[in-house]
Amino acid sequence: MLPATDNSPVSFEDTKQKLSIMKIAINDHRKIFAIQEEFNSVFPYLKLEFFSKPHKPGGASPKKLVKHNSVTLGECRTIHNTGDITIIPEMTVSDLEQNFGDVYGLGVQVFRKSGKSWLETTVTDNWTLAEQNRQGEDLSKWA
């Protein structure tokens, strides 16, 4: 798999979906909603929620700790590194969440669409983003 060399995603064909390698710029001035929109443009059946504290691997994040999407990343993180986070469809949910936490001090949880609801992926954190997105697509067909 080739890494993206600029800000444009590198596409590849998945069996049901066209997913991309993506890089998301992380800095203190970006708003949460911008990160969420960027992520959702590649993974339409997944969403990122940002929390004031990271959760334990395989654990859930309390809803009361959800950060509003108009907040900047600088307001909700403990490590203020600037850079790009590379996201590939083959990475697991737990790896993505851990990368956000370890490198940028961000508490992030991936949710999967299930019909008209969004479910935390705590039980399936070992699935890849591509698998989660495909499952979300399949579950949403019946909604």
N, C-alpha and C positions, 0 to 999 in steps of 0.2 A: 504494500500500500504506500503510495507516495504522499508525502506531506504537502499541505497547501503552501505555496510560496508567496502568496499575497493575501488580501482580505477576501478574495472570492473563493467560494467553496469548490472543492474538487469533487465531481460527481462520480458515482459508480452505480451499476445496476444491481438491485436487490431483486429477489424473486417476485415480490408483489409491489414494491415501492422503489422509488428512486430517492436514495438517501445520499448525503454528502459528508465529507470530512469538513469540519468547520473550525475556524479560530474565532474566539470571542475576545475582544479587547477588554481588559479589566483595569480600571483606574478608579480613584476616589470620586470622580465627577460624574460617572455614568449612573443613570437611574436604573433601578431594578426592572422597570417595565421594558426598557430597551434590551436588556439581556434576555428577558423572558420572550419577547417577540422574535429576537434573533434565533434563539434555541427552537422555538415553536415553528419557525419557518422551515426548518429541516426535519423536525420531529413533531408533526401536527397532532399526534395522539398522546403526546407527553407534555408536561409543563414543569417548570422549575418554581419552587417556592423558596423564599429566603427567610431565614429565622435569625433571631438575635443571638442564639447559641447553637453550636453544632450538636447533632445527636450522635449517639453511639451507633457503630455499625450494626445494621439489622434492626435498629430501634426506631420508634416513631418520634416525631417532633410535636410537642404540645402546640395546639392551635393558637393559644394565647401568645406564643412567641413569634408568630408570623409577622414579618415586616411589610408595611404597606408598599405597593409597587411604585409610589412616587418618591420614595426615599432614595438617596444616593448610596452607592456601594460604600463610600467612605463612612457613612453613618451607621453601618451595620457589620463592620468587619474588624478583626483584631490584628491582622497582618496587612500592612499597607503597601505591598509590592505592586508594581505596575508591570503589565505584560499581557500576553495572550494565553488563553487556555485552549488547547487543541482538543476537540471532541470528535471521536470517530464512532461510527455505528457499532463496531465490534467491541467497544469498551463496555464494561459492566456498569450498572447503576452505582454500585458501591465504589468503584474506582473513580467515577466522575465526582460523586459527592465528596470522597476523600481528597481528591485533587483540589477542589474548591476550598476545602477546609485547611489542608496542609500548606498550600502555596499562597492562598489569598485571605485566609482567616474568615471565610464565609461559611455560614451554616446553610446548606442547601439540601433540599429533599426533592426527589423526582416523584411526580404523580402521573398515573396512567388513566386515560379516559376509559370509562366503562359505561357504555350507554350515554346517559346524560349526567353521570357523576364522575368525580375524580377520586381515585384511590391512591393512597400512599403505597409505594412499591416495597415496603419493608420486608415482606416475605419473599419477594422475588428480586432482591437487590443483586443477586448473583447472575441475573439475566442480562444480556447485552441490551443496549439502547435500541438496536434494530429489532430484537425479539419483543421488547416491551411495546414499541411503536406498532409492530405488526399485530400483537395481541389487542392493543387498544383499537386498532382499525377493525379487527374482526368483531370485537365486542360492541362496537358502535354501529355496526350494520343493522343490528336488531333493535336499536333505540327508536 
